[in-house]
């Protein structure tokens, strides 16, 4: 496992401490989960950006259009 050192402002550091105590999880667990979520969202947005022209060419302009075609 890799180690990453980050700097937090006081307000965020205190909020992280409170959350860790309230949930019984470590600060590292909370930060890893938040980072994993942020990376997944960024990947999804990039995939959506790259596939949007292909969907538009098929007249799949909304999520509903795609669901109707698939299901």
Residue frames relative to the residue before (quaternion, step in Angstrom):
aa qw qx qy qz dx dy dz
X 1.0000 0.0000 0.0000 0.0000 0.00 0.00 0.00
X 0.3907 -0.7221 0.5277 0.2177 3.56 -1.00 0.87
X 0.3120 -0.7240 0.5836 0.1946 3.55 -1.27 0.45
X 0.0654 -0.7781 0.6247 0.0035 3.53 -1.01 0.91
X 0.1842 -0.7680 0.6045 0.1034 3.56 -0.87 0.95
X 0.0132 -0.7988 0.6012 -0.0153 3.57 -0.85 0.97
X 0.3348 -0.7052 0.5827 0.2259 3.53 -1.27 0.38
X 0.1161 -0.7809 0.6124 0.0404 3.55 -0.98 0.94
X 0.4611 -0.6302 0.5200 0.3462 3.54 -1.09 0.56
X 0.7105 -0.4902 0.2968 0.4084 3.58 -1.20 0.51
X 0.6632 0.5243 -0.3140 0.4321 3.57 0.86 -0.95
X 0.6872 0.4657 -0.2837 0.4800 3.59 0.89 -0.90
X 0.6279 0.5375 -0.3351 0.4523 3.60 1.01 -0.76
X 0.6660 0.4890 -0.3022 0.4754 3.58 0.95 -0.85
X 0.6387 0.5201 -0.3269 0.4634 3.58 1.01 -0.80
X 0.6416 0.5138 -0.3142 0.4750 3.58 1.02 -0.79
X 0.6284 0.5274 -0.3276 0.4687 3.60 0.98 -0.80
X 0.6700 0.4975 -0.2994 0.4626 3.59 0.88 -0.96
X 0.6587 0.5094 -0.3101 0.4587 3.58 0.94 -0.88
X 0.6409 0.5228 -0.3238 0.4594 3.58 0.95 -0.84
X 0.6694 0.4874 -0.3029 0.4717 3.58 0.90 -0.90
X 0.6871 0.5062 -0.2882 0.4342 3.58 0.89 -0.94
X 0.7596 0.3762 -0.2022 0.4906 3.58 1.02 -0.73
X 0.4123 -0.7197 0.4657 0.3086 3.58 1.24 -0.28
X 0.5469 0.5794 -0.4105 0.4435 3.57 1.19 0.50
X 0.5316 -0.6063 0.4669 0.3630 3.53 -1.22 0.33
X 0.6217 -0.5258 0.4178 0.4031 3.54 -1.26 0.40
X 0.6225 0.5522 -0.3373 0.4403 3.58 1.02 -0.76
X 0.6390 0.5224 -0.3296 0.4583 3.59 0.95 -0.83
X 0.6655 0.5079 -0.2999 0.4573 3.56 0.91 -0.94
X 0.6812 0.4803 -0.2901 0.4703 3.59 0.89 -0.92
X 0.6297 0.5262 -0.3418 0.4580 3.62 0.97 -0.78
X 0.6602 0.5074 -0.3050 0.4622 3.58 0.93 -0.91
X 0.6620 0.5019 -0.3034 0.4667 3.59 0.93 -0.89
X 0.6636 0.4981 -0.3029 0.4687 3.59 0.96 -0.84
X 0.6319 0.5239 -0.3302 0.4661 3.59 0.97 -0.82
X 0.6467 0.5117 -0.3125 0.4714 3.58 0.98 -0.83
X 0.6609 0.5075 -0.3092 0.4583 3.60 0.91 -0.89
X 0.6499 0.5029 -0.3145 0.4751 3.60 0.99 -0.81
X 0.6486 0.5153 -0.3208 0.4592 3.61 0.94 -0.83
X 0.6529 0.5044 -0.3119 0.4712 3.59 0.96 -0.82
X 0.6476 0.5100 -0.3195 0.4673 3.59 0.95 -0.83
X 0.6476 0.5076 -0.3191 0.4703 3.60 0.97 -0.81
X 0.6440 0.5231 -0.3162 0.4600 3.58 0.95 -0.88
X 0.6682 0.5003 -0.3060 0.4577 3.60 0.87 -0.91
X 0.6479 0.5055 -0.3194 0.4719 3.59 1.00 -0.78
X 0.6451 0.5090 -0.3185 0.4726 3.59 0.94 -0.84
X 0.6527 0.5076 -0.3117 0.4682 3.56 0.93 -0.88
X 0.6458 0.5228 -0.3205 0.4549 3.60 0.95 -0.86
X 0.7025 0.4736 -0.2710 0.4568 3.58 0.94 -0.88
X 0.7340 0.4231 -0.2434 0.4722 3.61 1.04 -0.68
X 0.4712 0.7104 -0.4278 0.3004 3.59 1.19 -0.36
X 0.6560 0.5011 -0.3496 0.4430 3.67 0.83 -0.74
X 0.6471 0.5087 -0.3221 0.4676 3.61 1.02 -0.72
X 0.6433 0.5084 -0.3182 0.4759 3.57 1.02 -0.79
X 0.6494 0.5175 -0.3196 0.4565 3.59 0.93 -0.86
X 0.6303 0.5385 -0.3327 0.4495 3.60 1.02 -0.75
X 0.6997 0.4195 -0.2481 0.5223 3.58 1.21 -0.56
X 0.4627 -0.6977 0.4090 0.3632 3.58 1.37 0.15
X 0.4179 0.6414 -0.5079 0.3950 3.53 1.06 0.83
X 0.0257 0.8665 -0.4940 0.0669 3.54 0.31 1.29
X 0.7696 0.2160 -0.1396 0.5844 3.59 1.20 -0.40
X 0.6559 -0.4767 0.3919 0.4347 3.56 -1.28 0.20
X 0.6249 0.5516 -0.3352 0.4393 3.56 1.04 -0.78
X 0.6143 0.5417 -0.3424 0.4604 3.59 1.03 -0.78
X 0.6706 0.4985 -0.2939 0.4641 3.56 0.90 -0.91
X 0.6666 0.4980 -0.3108 0.4594 3.60 0.89 -0.87
X 0.6411 0.5183 -0.3337 0.4571 3.60 0.98 -0.76
X 0.6601 0.5041 -0.3057 0.4655 3.57 1.02 -0.78
X 0.7034 0.4725 -0.2610 0.4625 3.57 0.93 -0.91
X 0.7826 0.2663 -0.1291 0.5477 3.56 0.85 -0.97
